[in-house]
Amino acid sequence: MITVRVRFFAGHRDIVGCAEQAYTLEAGFTLGALWAQLVETFPRLAGYTGSLLFAVNQQYAAPTTELHDGDEVAFIPPVSGGSADAQAPAALRPFLITDAPLDPAPLVAYVQTPDDGAVVTFAGVARNQFGGRASAFLTYEAYSEMAVPVLAQIAAEAQARWPIGRIAMHHRVGTLAIGDTAVLVVVAAPHRHAAFEAASYLMDQIKVLAPIWKREHWADGEAQWRE
C-alpha cells in the first residue's frame, strides 16, 4: 500500500470541503484511477472530468502516471515562476506569486539592459464587470509552489521563440478591489515587435497553464469561480 497527499484548489476544494487529504491506495494506482475514485466519492467533481490537468510533485503528468508512496498529487481545475533568484527580495524576483500589491518599476529595472531598445509592460487589472454583470471585487488563489516554475518555463519558451532579453512576471493572490493590478508581464528586447509578441504569448500561456484561479464576487452578493 502507498499513501499520497492530494491537494484541492478553487472549485474542487469547495466540493471536497478541504484543501488537502491523505489517501491510502494499492501499489500501482494511477492518477486517472485516483481521480475516478474521487469522482465516485464526490459526484459533483464529474463535471470537471475532461477539462482538468494532473500534477505529481508539482510537475504536470499524464493520467496514466503511476503513483508512489509520499507523492503530492494535484488535480488542476481549469485556470483563468524556483530559480537562483528565489532568495532575492520579493519585488526583485522575476517570477513571483504574492499577496502584496504589484509594482512594475522593479520589474522594468530588472529586465532592461543596454542592449534593449524596447520594454513592454502589460498589467492585468480587476474590472468592475464581466459579461455585463457588475462585479464587487475579485479573489485569486494559486498553487504557488507549482505556479512559479510554470512561469519560469513559459518564459524560457518565449525566449526560445523570439529574439528577446529578460522577462519578469508577477501575479497577485488574495482579495483585489476593482482597479487593483492582478498580473504584471514585463519583456525587454532589442526591438519592439518581438517584445509585444512575446508579452501577448506569455499572458495567453499564464491563463492556460499557470495553476491560478479567479473568483468573481458579483455586486448582487453571489460568487463564482471563473473557469
N, C-alpha and C positions, 0 to 999 in steps of 0.2 A: 504494500500500500504506500501511497505518497500523499503528502499534504501540500497544497498550493494556496497562495493568498490571492484572492480576487478583489480587485478594486472597481468600484462603481462610480460613474460620473453622470451629472446632468439628469436627463430623464430616466436613465437606468437606476440611479440612486433613489429617485422619487418612488419608483415602483418597488424596489427591493427593500427600501427602508433603512439602509445603512451604507456607509462609504466603503467598507471592506468587510470581507468574511473569509475565514479559512474553510477549505473543503478537503476532505479525505477521499481519495479516489483510488481505483485499482491501477496498478502499473500498466503503462501503455495507453492510458487515456489521452485523447487528443483535445485540442482547443475546440474543434467543432462538436465533439461529444459532450464536452462540458457546457457549451452554450445550449445544446439541446436539453441537457438536464436542467439548466436554469429556466429555460422556457417552460418546461413541464411543471416546475415548481411555481414559477411566476408567469402565468399565461399572457399577461399584458406585454411581456418582452417580445412576444412573437411578431409584433408589428415592426420591430427593428431588424428582423432576420432578412438578410439580403442587402442591408444598407449600412452595415457596420464594418469596422476594421478590427482585427485581432492583434494583440501585442503580448509578448512574453519578455519579461525582464527589460522593459522599456524599449523594445525593438518590435517593429511590425513583423507579423508572422502569418503563415497560411493556416487555414482551419485544420489541415491535416498534421500540423506540428504536434509531436508527442511531448507530453508534459513530464517534468521531473520533480522530484522532491525539493521543496523550497522555492519553486518558481513563483514569480509575481506575475499575475495574469490581469490583463485589462481588456474589456470589450468596449471599443471606442464608438460611441454614438456618432451619427453624422455631425460634422463640425462646421461652424459659421465662418531654440537655441542652443555645457561642458566643453570648455576649451581652456587654454592656458590662461585666459583672462578671467577665469571663474573667481579668483580671489581679489580681483580689482573692485574698487567701489562700484556700486550698482550702476550709477549713471554712466560709467565708462566701459561697461561690458557691452560687446557688440550684440549679444543675443541674451534677452532677459525677459522673464515673466515677473511682474511686480504689482503690488497693490498701491504703489505710490503714484502720484501724478507724473505724467510723462513730459519730458523737456527735450526738444530737438537739438538744442545748442551743443550739448556734449557729444551727441552723435555726429553732427556735422563736423565738429572739430576732430573727431576720431577718424572719419573716413577720408577727409580731404588731405591730399599730398600735393607737392609742387607739380607732379605730373598730370594732375586732373584739371580739366577746363570746365567741368560740369559737376554739380552736386544736386541731385534730385531728392527732395523730401516729400514723402506722402504721409499725411495724417488722416487716419480714420476717426471721425468724430461722432459721438452719440447724438442722434437727431430726435426731433420731437414727434415723429410719426413714422409709421411703416404701412404701406398699402392703404393709406388714407385713414388709418386708425391712430388716434392720439396716444403717445407714449408718455409716461410719467418719469421713468428712469430705467436704466439697464443694469443687470448684474452679469459679470463674466466669471467663469471658473476655468481652470486648466489642470491638466495632468502635467505639472510643471517639470518634473524630472525627465519626462519624455519630450515635452514641447521644446525645451531649449535645444537638445540635439537635433530635433527636426528642423528648427530654424537654421541651425548651422549647416545642415545637409542641403536644404534648398538654396541657401546662399552659395554653397560650393557648386551646385548645379548651374546657377545663374552665371557664376564666374567662368564656368567651362563653356557656356553658350555665347557670351558676349564679351567684347574687349573692355572690361570694367575693372575698377580697383576694389577698394574696400566696401563692405556692406555692414549696416547695423540695423537690427530690428528689435524693437521693444513692444511688448503687449501688456496692457494693464488688466488686472482682475479685481474682483470686488464690485462694489456699487459705484456706478457712474451716473452723474447728473447729466441732464441734457446740455450739450456743448462741451463736455469733457472729451479729451482725446483718449481713444481706446487702443490705437496701434500707431506706431511710427515705423516707416521703412525709409532708410536713407542709403543712397547709392552714389558713389563717386566714379567718374570715368573721364578719359581724355576728351570725349565728345558727347554731346547731349543726347543724341538719338539712342545710343546704347544704354545710357543711364535711364532714360524714360522707359524703354522696352523692358529692361531688367526689373525696374521698380514695379511695373504692371504685372510682370510674371510672378514676382515674389509675393505680391499681395494676393494674386489668384491662388498660389500654392499654399499660402497660410490658411486660406479659407477651406481648402480641400484636405490638407494633410495634417496641420497642426492640431493636436488634441486640446482645443479651446472651444468653450461653449458660451453662447449668449442667451440670456433670459430677458425677454421683453416684459416689462411691467407696465401694463396699459393704464391709461388715465381713469378707466372705469373700475379699477381695482383688481382686474384679472391679471394673471401672469402666464407666460408661455415660453417654453424653450424654442428658440429659432433653429430649426434643423433642416 
